[in-house]
Amino acid sequence: MKKLILNPERCKGCSLCIKVCPDKVLEYDTAGFNAHGCHPVKWKGSCRLCGMCYLICPDYVFEIRDEATLER
């Protein structure tokens, strides 16, 4: 089974992933800042793993992995 992993510390706040998400489940986390001084992206709903955010993100914030490899 596949899993989408989000690394908020890599986010620079470009909003490309938010704009391209077909289900509109991404938003900025305005509760804090990351190492870049940005409000990082976060999920606000259930992701269906379409991969659009993964494909468009220039900063490699998203990873799609097999859950079996996460346990190693």
C-alpha atoms as an extended CHARMM CRD file, in Angstrom:
* protein
*
        72  EXT
         1         1  MET       CA              0.0000000000        0.0000000000        0.0000000000  PROA      1               0.0000000000
         2         2  LYS       CA              1.2660000000        3.4660000000       -0.8610000000  PROA      2               0.0000000000
         3         3  LYS       CA              1.5490000000        6.3750000000        1.5590000000  PROA      3               0.0000000000
         4         4  LEU       CA              2.1210000000       10.0770000000        0.9490000000  PROA      4               0.0000000000
         5         5  ILE       CA              4.6180000000       11.6630000000        3.3180000000  PROA      5               0.0000000000
         6         6  LEU       CA              4.7840000000       15.4030000000        3.8550000000  PROA      6               0.0000000000
         7         7  ASN       CA              7.9760000000       17.1170000000        5.0790000000  PROA      7               0.0000000000
         8         8  PRO       CA              6.8790000000       20.6040000000        6.1930000000  PROA      8               0.0000000000
         9         9  GLU       CA             10.4620000000       21.7380000000        6.8580000000  PROA      9               0.0000000000
        10        10  ARG       CA             11.1810000000       21.7240000000        3.1160000000  PROA      10              0.0000000000
        11        11  CYS       CA              8.1790000000       23.9020000000        2.2360000000  PROA      11              0.0000000000
        12        12  LYS       CA              8.9260000000       27.4200000000        0.9550000000  PROA      12              0.0000000000
        13        13  GLY       CA              5.2910000000       28.4670000000        0.6570000000  PROA      13              0.0000000000
        14        14  CYS       CA              4.9900000000       28.6190000000       -3.1350000000  PROA      14              0.0000000000
        15        15  SER       CA              1.3610000000       27.2900000000       -2.9950000000  PROA      15              0.0000000000
        16        16  LEU       CA              1.7100000000       25.2420000000       -6.1930000000  PROA      16              0.0000000000
        17        17  CYS       CA              0.5570000000       22.0860000000       -4.4060000000  PROA      17              0.0000000000
        18        18  ILE       CA             -2.4440000000       23.8640000000       -2.9030000000  PROA      18              0.0000000000
        19        19  LYS       CA             -3.5050000000       25.1450000000       -6.3310000000  PROA      19              0.0000000000
        20        20  VAL       CA             -3.0790000000       21.8060000000       -8.1180000000  PROA      20              0.0000000000
        21        21  CYS       CA             -4.7600000000       19.5460000000       -5.5390000000  PROA      21              0.0000000000
        22        22  PRO       CA             -7.9930000000       18.2800000000       -7.1460000000  PROA      22              0.0000000000
        23        23  ASP       CA             -9.5860000000       17.5300000000       -3.7720000000  PROA      23              0.0000000000
        24        24  LYS       CA             -8.4690000000       20.7930000000       -2.1120000000  PROA      24              0.0000000000
        25        25  VAL       CA             -7.0990000000       18.9740000000        0.9570000000  PROA      25              0.0000000000
        26        26  LEU       CA             -3.9700000000       21.1100000000        1.3670000000  PROA      26              0.0000000000
        27        27  GLU       CA             -3.6350000000       24.4460000000        3.1530000000  PROA      27              0.0000000000
        28        28  TYR       CA             -1.0280000000       26.5120000000        4.9790000000  PROA      28              0.0000000000
        29        29  ASP       CA             -0.3840000000       25.7220000000        8.6300000000  PROA      29              0.0000000000
        30        30  THR       CA             -0.6750000000       29.2130000000       10.0670000000  PROA      30              0.0000000000
        31        31  ALA       CA              0.0050000000       27.9710000000       13.6040000000  PROA      31              0.0000000000
        32        32  GLY       CA              3.7630000000       28.1160000000       13.1150000000  PROA      32              0.0000000000
        33        33  PHE       CA              6.7560000000       28.6100000000       10.8570000000  PROA      33              0.0000000000
        34        34  ASN       CA              9.3200000000       26.1940000000        9.4540000000  PROA      34              0.0000000000
        35        35  ALA       CA             13.0990000000       26.6180000000        9.0450000000  PROA      35              0.0000000000
        36        36  HSD       CA             12.5410000000       28.8060000000        5.9560000000  PROA      36              0.0000000000
        37        37  GLY       CA             10.3400000000       31.2020000000        7.9280000000  PROA      37              0.0000000000
        38        38  CYS       CA              7.2380000000       30.1110000000        6.0090000000  PROA      38              0.0000000000
        39        39  HSD       CA              3.9000000000       28.7500000000        7.0320000000  PROA      39              0.0000000000
        40        40  PRO       CA              4.2990000000       25.1850000000        5.7200000000  PROA      40              0.0000000000
        41        41  VAL       CA              1.6450000000       23.2390000000        3.9070000000  PROA      41              0.0000000000
        42        42  LYS       CA             -0.5120000000       20.7020000000        5.7900000000  PROA      42              0.0000000000
        43        43  TRP       CA             -3.4280000000       18.3940000000        5.1050000000  PROA      43              0.0000000000
        44        44  LYS       CA             -6.9110000000       19.5040000000        6.0270000000  PROA      44              0.0000000000
        45        45  GLY       CA             -8.6520000000       16.3950000000        4.7460000000  PROA      45              0.0000000000
        46        46  SER       CA             -8.2170000000       12.8990000000        3.4270000000  PROA      46              0.0000000000
        47        47  CYS       CA             -5.7210000000       12.4060000000        0.5890000000  PROA      47              0.0000000000
        48        48  ARG       CA             -6.5200000000        9.9650000000       -2.2330000000  PROA      48              0.0000000000
        49        49  LEU       CA             -2.8700000000        9.7530000000       -3.3840000000  PROA      49              0.0000000000
        50        50  CYS       CA             -3.3390000000       11.2280000000       -6.8490000000  PROA      50              0.0000000000
        51        51  GLY       CA              0.2840000000       12.4640000000       -6.7080000000  PROA      51              0.0000000000
        52        52  MET       CA             -0.3090000000       15.9160000000       -8.1710000000  PROA      52              0.0000000000
        53        53  CYS       CA              1.3810000000       17.6570000000       -5.2200000000  PROA      53              0.0000000000
        54        54  TYR       CA              4.3310000000       15.2830000000       -5.5100000000  PROA      54              0.0000000000
        55        55  LEU       CA              4.7290000000       16.0200000000       -9.2070000000  PROA      55              0.0000000000
        56        56  ILE       CA              4.5010000000       19.8100000000       -9.0080000000  PROA      56              0.0000000000
        57        57  CYS       CA              6.4730000000       20.5490000000       -5.8300000000  PROA      57              0.0000000000
        58        58  PRO       CA              9.8980000000       22.0650000000       -6.6600000000  PROA      58              0.0000000000
        59        59  ASP       CA             11.1740000000       21.5440000000       -3.1010000000  PROA      59              0.0000000000
        60        60  TYR       CA             10.4810000000       17.8110000000       -2.6460000000  PROA      60              0.0000000000
        61        61  VAL       CA              8.0530000000       18.3720000000        0.2340000000  PROA      61              0.0000000000
        62        62  PHE       CA              6.0950000000       15.2420000000       -0.7220000000  PROA      62              0.0000000000
        63        63  GLU       CA              7.1940000000       11.6130000000       -1.0290000000  PROA      63              0.0000000000
        64        64  ILE       CA              5.1710000000        8.6250000000       -2.1370000000  PROA      64              0.0000000000
        65        65  ARG       CA              6.4070000000        5.4290000000       -0.5220000000  PROA      65              0.0000000000
        66        66  ASP       CA              5.3600000000        1.8810000000       -0.0610000000  PROA      66              0.0000000000
        67        67  GLU       CA              4.3300000000        1.4000000000        3.5920000000  PROA      67              0.0000000000
        68        68  ALA       CA              6.5320000000       -1.7300000000        3.8040000000  PROA      68              0.0000000000
        69        69  THR       CA              9.6730000000        0.3890000000        3.2280000000  PROA      69              0.0000000000
        70        70  LEU       CA              8.6920000000        2.8160000000        6.0020000000  PROA      70              0.0000000000
        71        71  GLU       CA              9.0850000000        0.1430000000        8.6690000000  PROA      71              0.0000000000
        72        72  ARG       CA             12.7770000000       -0.4690000000        7.9330000000  PROA      72              0.0000000000
